[in-house]
């Protein structure tokens, strides 16, 4: 195995986030489960958008946010995701390239429009996502560049891609290439509802294809059908090389075989504004630390710093250079 030219390549749903504020009554009135990620069709997306108040449009998608975070940390990063050659598609491509990410996936010229996620933020900073996948569903194995995967230390996959069947096939191709090149594969479980839809497939994938797993408390307990976080932790510890388990205001736990590292949450510089992207940026921070050769506790600290920055403002991508923020906090 030669030295990797890239630190991380991400594969995910290329989505433009539309972020707006609502109250709990709005969620109840429109039958929207608080905190969930719901897949919707284009008519539903248009209807909800018309009901929202003022909104902010920001390029997003779970893995896209992680890769943008990695670039902000100074990592060498690339992204694979499908957009259409339309207005939102051009915005997405411009935004991710502008932060220093390599993005070469061919744009679709026909078929569904570029994906968008209507993110409804309640006063307690929780977000409910209503996602029209659009062009994302057309991501397939042909979009996976073998050279790109083989030359990345880690290939990072988002669990949301378990919904579109062709994207799942792209996952499997990427895993085969990465492991064939002696590289690592990382997966974010993304959402507990997604885990419940594909629990058996996720369990098999984690045990047989994943080296580094990211999950929050709800996702990991859903995966192993338990209400006990500790029980889920004990179950996952021999399923993959490293499991990074986040617990919101209680920080995170990093498990690697017999090692267990409890990582405190990073103190916030501002009030909690929007939890959108917290898990995505946690993954960015950890993967940056890991690929830079940091020990697991330090990688976890970097993850917490990155997550704390993004929840202090609207939007799921950092507003300040994370490389400087991390250097300041760690005293590097």
C-alpha positions in Angstrom: 0.0 0.0 0.0 1.5 3.3 -1.1 1.0 6.6 0.6 -2.4 8.0 0.0 -2.7 11.1 -2.2 -6.0 12.0 -0.4 -7.0 11.9 3.2 -10.7 11.2 2.7 -13.1 10.8 -0.2 -16.8 11.0 0.7 -19.7 9.5 -1.1 -23.1 10.9 -0.4 -26.3 12.6 -1.4 -25.4 15.9 -3.0 -28.2 18.1 -1.5 -28.8 21.9 -1.2 -30.2 22.6 2.3 -33.0 25.1 2.7 -33.0 26.1 6.3 -35.9 27.9 8.0 -37.3 28.4 11.5 -40.6 26.9 12.6 -42.3 26.2 15.9 -43.5 22.8 17.3 -47.1 23.6 16.3 -46.0 23.8 12.6 -44.5 20.3 12.9 -47.6 18.9 14.5 -49.9 20.6 12.0 -48.1 19.0 9.1 -47.5 15.6 10.7 -43.7 16.0 10.7 -41.9 13.8 13.4 -39.6 16.1 15.3 -35.9 15.3 14.7 -36.5 12.9 11.9 -35.2 12.8 8.3 -38.2 12.2 6.0 -38.0 11.3 2.3 -40.5 13.3 0.3 -41.4 13.6 -3.4 -41.1 16.8 -5.5 -44.8 17.9 -5.0 -44.5 17.6 -1.2 -41.2 19.5 -1.3 -42.8 22.3 -3.3 -45.8 22.4 -0.9 -43.7 22.5 2.3 -41.4 25.1 0.8 -44.4 27.4 0.1 -45.4 27.1 3.7 -42.0 28.0 5.2 -41.1 31.5 6.1 -37.8 33.1 5.1 -35.1 30.5 4.5 -31.4 30.3 3.8 -30.1 28.0 1.0 -26.7 26.4 1.6 -25.0 23.5 -0.1 -25.2 20.4 2.1 -25.8 16.7 2.3 -24.4 14.7 5.2 -21.2 13.5 3.6 -20.8 16.8 1.7 -20.8 18.6 5.0 -18.2 16.2 6.4 -15.9 16.7 3.4 -16.3 20.5 3.5 -15.4 20.3 7.2 -12.3 18.2 6.4 -11.2 20.8 3.8 -11.6 23.5 6.4 -9.3 21.5 8.7 -6.7 21.5 6.0 -7.2 17.9 4.9 -6.9 16.7 1.3 -10.5 15.8 0.4 -12.7 14.7 -2.5 -16.4 14.1 -3.0 -18.6 11.9 -5.1 -22.3 12.9 -5.4 -24.9 13.3 -8.1 -26.5 16.6 -9.1 -28.3 17.7 -12.2 -27.0 20.4 -14.5 -29.5 23.0 -13.1 -29.3 26.1 -10.9 -29.1 24.2 -7.6 -26.6 21.7 -9.1 -24.3 24.5 -10.2 -24.6 26.1 -6.8 -23.7 22.8 -5.1 -20.7 22.2 -7.4 -19.4 25.8 -7.0 -19.7 25.7 -3.2 -17.9 22.4 -2.6 -15.1 23.3 -5.0 -14.8 26.8 -3.5 -13.8 25.3 -0.1 -11.0 23.2 -1.7 -12.7 19.9 -2.3 -12.1 17.9 -5.4 -15.5 17.3 -7.1 -15.6 15.7 -10.6 -18.8 13.6 -10.6 -20.5 14.1 -14.0 -23.7 16.2 -13.8 -26.9 14.7 -15.0 -28.5 16.4 -18.1 -31.9 14.8 -17.7 -34.0 13.2 -15.1 -34.9 14.6 -11.6 -33.8 18.0 -10.4 -30.9 18.5 -8.0 -31.9 17.3 -4.5 -32.9 19.6 -1.7 -33.6 19.2 2.0 -36.1 21.5 3.8 -34.6 21.8 7.3 -37.1 23.0 9.8 -35.4 24.3 13.0 -37.4 24.6 16.2 -36.6 27.1 19.0 -34.8 24.3 20.9 -32.3 24.1 18.0 -33.5 20.6 16.9 -33.9 20.1 13.2 -36.5 18.1 11.2 -35.4 17.3 7.7 -37.7 16.8 4.7 -35.6 15.6 1.8 -36.3 15.3 -1.9 -33.5 13.2 -3.2 -34.0 14.1 -6.8 -30.8 13.5 -8.9 -29.2 11.7 -5.9 -31.2 8.5 -6.7 -29.3 8.2 -10.0 -25.9 7.9 -8.3 -24.5 4.5 -9.4 -21.4 2.4 -9.5 -20.4 4.1 -12.7 -19.9 7.3 -10.7 -17.3 5.7 -8.4 -13.8 6.6 -9.7 -11.6 3.6 -8.8 -8.4 5.7 -8.8 -10.0 8.3 -6.5 -11.0 5.6 -4.0 -7.8 3.7 -4.1 -5.8 6.9 -3.5 -7.7 8.0 -0.4 -6.7 6.9 3.1 -10.3 6.6 4.1 -13.5 6.4 2.0 -16.4 7.9 4.0 -20.0 6.8 3.3 -23.3 8.2 4.6 -26.0 5.9 5.7 -28.7 7.8 3.9 -27.5 6.2 0.7 -29.0 2.9 1.8 -32.3 4.2 0.4 -31.5 4.4 -3.3 -30.7 0.9 -4.6 -28.1 2.0 -7.2 -26.3 4.1 -4.6 -26.1 1.0 -2.4 -24.3 -0.7 -5.3 -22.0 2.2 -5.6 -21.2 1.7 -1.9 -20.3 -1.9 -2.4 -18.0 -1.1 -5.3 -16.2 1.6 -3.3 -15.7 -0.8 -0.4 -14.2 -3.4 -2.6 -11.8 -1.0 -4.2 -10.8 0.6 -0.9 -10.1 -2.6 0.9 -8.4 -4.0 -2.2 -6.0 -1.1 -2.1 -5.4 -1.6 1.7 -7.4 1.5 2.6 -10.1 2.0 5.3 -13.8 2.5 5.0 -15.9 4.7 7.3 -19.7 4.8 7.6 -22.1 7.2 9.3 -25.4 5.6 10.3 -27.0 9.0 9.6 -30.4 8.5 11.1 -32.2 6.1 13.4 -35.2 5.8 11.1 -32.8 4.9 8.2 -31.3 2.2 10.5 -34.7 0.7 11.3 -35.5 0.5 7.6 -32.3 -1.5 6.8 -31.2 -2.9 10.2 -30.1 -6.3 8.9 -28.2 -4.8 6.0 -26.5 -2.3 8.2 -25.4 -4.9 10.7 -23.9 -7.0 8.0 -22.2 -4.0 6.4 -20.7 -2.8 9.7 -19.4 -6.2 10.5 -18.0 -7.0 7.1 -17.3 -3.7 5.3 -16.7 -0.9 7.8 -13.5 0.0 9.7 -14.6 3.2 11.3 -18.2 3.7 12.4 -20.0 6.9 13.4 -23.3 6.8 15.2 -25.3 8.8 17.7 -26.9 7.2 20.7 -30.3 6.7 19.0 -28.7 5.1 15.9 -26.4 2.7 17.7 -29.2 1.5 20.0 -31.6 1.1 17.1 -28.9 -0.9 15.2 -28.6 -3.5 18.0 -32.3 -3.3 19.1 -31.6 -2.2 22.7 -32.5 0.7 24.9 -29.2 0.5 26.7 -26.3 2.6 25.3 -23.8 0.5 27.3 -25.2 -2.7 25.8 -25.0 -1.3 22.3 -21.4 -0.1 23.0 -20.4 -3.6 24.1 -22.0 -5.1 21.0 -20.3 -2.9 18.5 -16.8 -3.0 20.0 -15.9 -6.2 18.1 -17.8 -5.4 14.9 -15.4 -2.8 13.5 -11.9 -1.4 14.2 -13.2 1.9 15.7 -16.7 3.1 16.7 -17.3 6.8 17.5 -20.5 7.1 19.4 -21.9 10.6 20.0 -24.2 11.6 22.9 -25.1 15.2 22.3 -24.4 17.4 25.4 -22.8 14.3 27.1 -19.9 14.3 24.6 -18.9 11.1 22.9 -17.3 7.7 23.4 -14.7 6.2 21.1 -14.3 2.4 21.2 -11.5 0.5 19.6 -11.2 -3.1 20.8 -10.3 -3.0 24.4 -9.8 0.8 24.4 -12.7 3.1 25.5 -12.1 6.8 25.4 -14.7 9.2 26.9 -14.5 12.6 25.2 -16.1 15.7 26.8 -18.2 18.1 24.7 -16.4 21.2 23.7 -17.7 24.4 25.5 -19.7 26.6 23.2 -18.5 30.1 22.4 -22.0 31.2 21.7 -25.5 30.0 22.4 -26.7 26.7 20.8 -28.4 27.8 17.6 -28.8 24.8 15.2 -27.8 21.2 15.6 -27.8 20.7 11.9 -24.4 19.2 10.8 -23.1 18.4 14.3 -22.6 14.7 13.6 -21.2 15.5 10.1 -18.6 17.9 11.5 -17.8 15.5 14.4 -16.9 12.9 11.7 -14.8 15.5 9.9 -12.8 16.3 13.0 -12.2 12.7 13.9 -11.2 11.7 10.4 -8.8 14.6 10.1 -7.2 13.7 13.4 -7.1 10.0 12.5 -5.6 10.5 9.0 -3.1 13.0 10.5 -1.8 10.3 12.9 -3.3 11.7 16.1 -4.1 9.4 18.9 -7.8 8.5 19.4 -8.5 10.9 22.3 -7.0 13.8 20.4 -8.9 12.9 17.3 -12.0 12.9 19.4 -11.2 16.3 20.8 -10.8 17.7 17.3 -14.1 16.2 16.5 -15.8 17.9 19.4 -14.2 21.3 18.5 -15.5 21.0 14.9 -19.0 20.0 16.1 -19.2 22.8 18.6 -18.4 25.4 15.9 -21.2 24.3 13.6 -23.9 24.3 16.2 -23.3 27.9 17.1 -24.8 29.2 13.8 -27.3 28.2 11.1 -26.0 25.9 8.4 -24.1 22.7 8.5 -20.7 23.9 7.3 -18.1 25.8 9.3 -18.0 29.6 9.1 -14.5 30.0 10.3 -11.3 28.1 9.2 -11.4 25.0 11.5 -7.7 24.5 11.0 -7.0 27.8 12.9 -9.7 27.0 15.5 -8.3 23.6 16.3 -4.7 24.9 16.4 -5.8 27.5 18.9 -7.8 25.1 21.1 -5.1 22.4 21.1 -2.2 24.9 21.5 -0.5 23.5 18.4 
